[in-house]
Amino acid sequence: MWDKIKNNFHYFVNFYFIACCLACALVTLLPWWPSTIFLVIPKYILLFAPRRLLFLALLVLLFLWNNLSKIQKYSLPLLFFISIKYLDFGMNFNPNNIVEEHKIVKIITANIGEGGQVKKIKLLLKYYQPDILLLQDANSISLKKIDIDYMFFECVGELCILSKHPFERTNQLSRALVGGWGNFAVFYKLYLGENTLNIANVHLQSVHSLLVDIQKGSVNFSDIVQLEDNKRIETGILSSWIKYEPYSLIVGDFNMPIEENIYQENFSMINNALSDVGIGFNDTIRIDGLSLRIDHILFSNQFDLIDAQVIESLGGDHLPVMVSLIIK
């Protein structure tokens, strides 16, 4: 009887270890998942499920340590490394030194929907003194009430910009291109001394409705096809733009983590500030147990990176991202 229990427990430990290995393999391969309609639902489950669950599942193996084989024990550090990377824990160190102040530009981006507060925005500007603040979901605030030190400001729908330096809007892209409403990108030329920066303030296709449908078990596959097509159109346009515009940045709420295959297809060769020098946990949205990075600052090769960090909340469910760049 006791031998049977021991054998059954041994089979359970092996099965549990294999399941953990499979989960780690799946999340590792996420950036290269094929664009097959039947894989979209598991893709979004892995991308947007609470990521700490994988780490917690691996912790159980520590309690089963005496029941693991030698190979399984040697494999555990790799599995924990994968789970920590899946949590978007940055372990980067930036060698760049500070240069003359006039060659540095500081940028903050924040989605302030779901509770962003004007008072906190004013404190953020006063404390960090960014050159440029780019906001998404900002259609309910008045920029005139925020800070008189920022003489140049504009909102185009829900996408807003505040700047210490003059700028001109050069283009805007409407979701009418993909059958939606509102703008998903507004483009500016910003004049910073003798330098001209090209900036795109973006709020890309949301997957919230699909995640709700997945929870309800009522997914419409035609909606999935439309959503994936919309995301590829939006990211494809922006990817082409930044490749051919010098001194260019794409800033804002991408609604996708870097592990998503669509992100990898279009932005993997473009500098991502937090990916390059972010230290610690870099999640930019925290809601309903969900913690992950979907807000990004991408920049062309005419910049060097000094610093990138996620800073304190402005009251909404997104956390702002702040980046300091050297203009070459």
C-alpha positions in Angstrom: 0.0 0.0 0.0 2.8 2.4 1.0 4.8 1.5 -2.1 1.8 2.3 -4.3 1.3 5.7 -2.7 5.0 6.5 -3.2 4.8 5.4 -6.9 1.7 7.5 -7.5 3.4 10.5 -5.8 6.5 10.0 -8.0 4.3 10.0 -11.1 2.6 13.2 -9.9 5.9 15.0 -9.3 7.2 14.0 -12.8 3.9 15.1 -14.4 4.0 18.4 -12.5 7.6 19.0 -13.5 6.8 18.3 -17.2 3.8 20.7 -17.1 6.1 23.4 -15.7 8.6 22.8 -18.4 5.9 23.0 -21.0 4.6 26.3 -19.6 8.1 27.8 -19.6 8.6 26.6 -23.2 5.3 28.1 -24.4 6.0 31.6 -22.8 9.6 31.5 -24.2 8.3 30.9 -27.7 5.6 33.5 -27.6 7.5 36.0 -29.7 7.7 33.4 -32.5 4.2 31.9 -32.3 2.8 31.4 -35.9 0.0 33.7 -36.9 -2.7 31.0 -36.9 -6.2 31.9 -35.9 -6.5 28.8 -33.6 -3.5 29.9 -31.6 -4.7 33.5 -31.0 -6.8 32.6 -27.9 -4.0 30.7 -26.1 -1.6 33.5 -27.2 -3.6 36.1 -25.4 -4.2 34.0 -22.4 -0.5 33.6 -21.9 0.2 37.2 -22.7 -2.4 38.7 -20.4 -2.9 36.1 -17.6 -1.3 36.9 -14.2 2.3 36.2 -14.9 3.2 35.5 -11.3 1.4 32.2 -11.5 4.2 30.6 -13.4 6.8 31.7 -10.8 4.5 30.5 -8.0 4.0 27.1 -9.8 7.8 26.7 -9.9 8.1 27.5 -6.2 6.1 24.3 -5.5 9.0 22.4 -7.0 11.3 23.6 -4.3 9.0 21.9 -1.7 9.3 18.8 -3.8 13.1 19.1 -4.0 13.8 15.7 -2.4 11.6 14.0 -4.9 13.2 15.5 -8.0 15.8 13.7 -10.1 19.3 15.1 -10.6 18.5 16.4 -14.1 15.3 18.0 -12.8 17.2 19.8 -10.0 19.8 21.1 -12.4 17.0 22.3 -14.7 15.3 24.4 -12.0 17.5 27.5 -12.3 16.8 27.8 -16.0 13.0 27.5 -15.3 13.2 30.2 -12.7 15.2 32.4 -15.0 12.5 32.0 -17.7 9.7 32.8 -15.2 11.5 35.9 -14.0 12.0 37.2 -17.5 8.3 36.4 -18.2 7.6 38.8 -15.2 9.5 41.4 -17.2 12.2 41.8 -14.6 14.9 44.1 -16.1 18.5 43.3 -15.2 20.2 46.0 -17.4 23.0 48.4 -16.7 23.5 51.4 -18.9 27.1 52.6 -19.5 26.2 56.0 -21.0 27.5 59.1 -19.2 25.6 62.3 -18.8 26.5 64.9 -21.5 25.8 68.6 -21.9 22.3 69.4 -20.8 21.3 70.9 -24.1 21.8 67.6 -25.8 19.4 65.7 -23.5 15.7 65.3 -23.9 13.5 63.9 -21.2 10.1 62.4 -22.2 7.2 61.0 -20.1 4.3 59.1 -21.5 1.1 58.1 -19.6 -2.3 56.7 -20.3 -4.4 58.7 -17.8 -7.7 57.0 -18.4 -9.6 55.2 -15.6 -8.8 57.8 -13.0 -5.9 60.0 -14.0 -5.8 63.2 -11.9 -4.8 66.7 -12.9 -3.3 67.4 -9.5 -0.9 64.4 -9.8 0.0 65.4 -13.4 1.0 68.9 -12.1 3.1 67.4 -9.4 4.8 65.1 -11.9 5.7 68.0 -14.2 7.0 70.0 -11.2 9.1 67.2 -9.9 10.5 65.6 -13.0 10.5 68.6 -15.4 10.3 66.6 -18.6 10.8 68.4 -21.9 7.7 66.6 -23.4 4.7 64.9 -21.8 2.6 62.7 -24.0 -0.8 61.6 -22.8 -3.4 59.0 -24.0 -7.0 58.7 -22.9 -6.8 62.4 -22.0 -10.0 63.6 -23.6 -11.6 64.5 -20.2 -8.9 67.0 -19.0 -8.1 70.6 -19.7 -4.4 71.1 -20.5 -4.7 74.8 -19.6 -5.2 73.8 -16.0 -2.0 71.7 -15.8 1.1 73.9 -15.9 1.8 77.3 -17.4 5.5 76.5 -17.8 4.5 74.3 -20.7 3.6 76.9 -23.3 3.1 74.5 -26.2 0.2 72.0 -25.9 -2.5 70.4 -28.0 -5.0 67.6 -27.8 -6.2 65.7 -30.9 -9.1 63.7 -29.5 -7.7 61.6 -26.6 -4.1 62.1 -27.6 -2.4 65.1 -26.0 1.0 66.7 -25.9 2.6 69.3 -23.5 6.0 70.6 -24.4 8.6 73.2 -23.3 9.6 73.5 -27.0 7.6 74.5 -30.1 6.1 71.8 -32.3 3.9 71.3 -35.3 1.5 68.5 -36.0 2.4 66.8 -39.3 -0.2 64.0 -39.5 -2.8 62.0 -37.7 -4.0 58.5 -38.4 -7.7 57.6 -37.8 -9.0 54.2 -36.9 -11.5 54.7 -39.7 -8.7 53.0 -41.7 -9.5 49.8 -39.8 -13.2 50.4 -39.3 -13.0 52.0 -35.9 -13.2 55.6 -34.5 -10.8 58.1 -33.1 -7.1 58.4 -33.8 -4.5 55.7 -33.1 -1.5 58.0 -33.8 -0.7 61.7 -34.0 2.7 62.8 -35.5 4.7 65.9 -34.6 7.9 67.7 -35.5 9.3 69.2 -32.3 12.0 71.9 -32.5 14.6 71.5 -29.7 17.2 74.1 -30.4 19.0 73.2 -33.6 17.5 69.7 -33.5 14.2 68.5 -35.0 12.6 65.5 -33.4 9.9 63.4 -35.0 7.4 62.0 -32.5 4.4 59.8 -32.8 2.0 59.7 -29.9 0.1 56.4 -30.1 -2.8 54.5 -28.6 -3.0 51.2 -30.4 -5.8 48.7 -30.8 -7.0 47.4 -27.4 -7.7 43.7 -26.8 -9.9 44.3 -23.8 -13.1 43.2 -25.5 -11.4 40.0 -26.7 -10.2 39.2 -23.2 -13.7 39.7 -21.8 -15.1 37.3 -24.5 -12.5 34.7 -23.6 -13.5 34.9 -20.0 -17.2 34.5 -21.0 -16.4 31.7 -23.4 -18.1 33.5 -26.3 -15.3 34.3 -28.7 -16.2 35.2 -32.3 -13.5 34.1 -34.7 -14.3 36.7 -37.3 -13.7 39.4 -34.6 -10.4 37.8 -33.8 -9.3 38.0 -37.4 -10.4 41.7 -37.6 -8.5 42.5 -34.4 -5.3 40.8 -35.5 -5.5 42.5 -38.9 -6.1 45.9 -37.3 -3.0 45.5 -35.0 -0.8 44.5 -37.9 -2.0 47.5 -40.0 -1.3 49.9 -37.1 2.0 48.5 -36.1 3.1 48.1 -39.7 2.5 51.8 -40.5 4.4 52.9 -37.4 7.3 50.5 -38.0 7.7 51.8 -41.6 7.5 55.4 -40.4 10.2 55.2 -37.7 12.6 53.3 -40.1 12.6 56.2 -42.6 12.3 59.2 -40.3 15.5 60.4 -38.5 15.5 61.4 -34.9 12.1 59.6 -34.4 10.2 58.2 -31.5 7.1 56.2 -31.1 5.6 56.8 -27.6 2.5 55.7 -25.8 0.1 52.9 -25.1 0.7 50.0 -27.5 -1.7 47.7 -25.7 0.8 44.8 -26.4 3.7 43.4 -24.4 7.0 42.9 -26.2 6.5 39.1 -26.2 3.6 39.4 -28.6 4.4 38.0 -32.1 2.9 41.1 -33.7 5.2 43.4 -31.7 8.2 41.2 -32.6 7.3 41.3 -36.3 7.3 45.1 -36.5 9.3 46.5 -33.6 11.9 43.9 -32.6 14.7 45.8 -34.5 13.8 49.1 -32.9 15.2 50.4 -29.6 12.9 50.0 -26.7 13.9 52.2 -23.8 12.7 50.0 -20.9 13.9 46.8 -22.6 17.4 48.3 -23.0 18.0 49.8 -19.5 15.0 49.0 -17.3 15.9 47.6 -13.9 13.5 45.7 -11.7 9.8 45.1 -12.5 8.8 47.2 -15.5 5.0 46.6 -15.6 3.1 49.7 -16.7 -0.5 48.4 -16.1 -1.9 46.9 -12.9 -5.5 45.9 -12.9 -7.5 42.9 -11.6 -4.3 40.9 -10.8 -2.8 41.8 -14.2 0.7 43.3 -14.2 2.6 43.7 -17.4 4.3 46.3 -19.7 2.1 47.5 -22.6 3.4 51.2 -22.6 6.6 51.8 -24.5 9.0 54.4 -25.8 10.7 53.3 -29.0 13.5 55.4 -30.5 15.7 55.5 -33.6 19.4 55.1 -33.7 20.1 58.9 -33.7 19.7 58.8 -29.9 21.7 57.3 -27.1 19.8 56.2 -24.0 20.7 57.5 -20.5 17.8 56.2 -18.4 14.4 54.7 -18.5 12.0 53.9 -15.7 8.4 53.4 -14.7 7.4 56.1 -12.3 4.5 56.6 -9.8 0.9 56.4 -10.8 -1.1 59.4 -11.8 -4.3 57.8 -10.5 -5.3 55.6 -13.4 -4.5 51.9 -14.0 -1.4 52.7 -16.1 1.9 53.8 -14.8 3.9 56.5 -16.6 7.2 55.7 -18.4 10.0 58.3 -18.3 13.0 58.3 -20.6 16.1 60.5 -20.9 17.9 60.4 -24.3 21.0 62.0 -25.7 20.6 63.6 -29.1 23.6 62.6 -31.1 
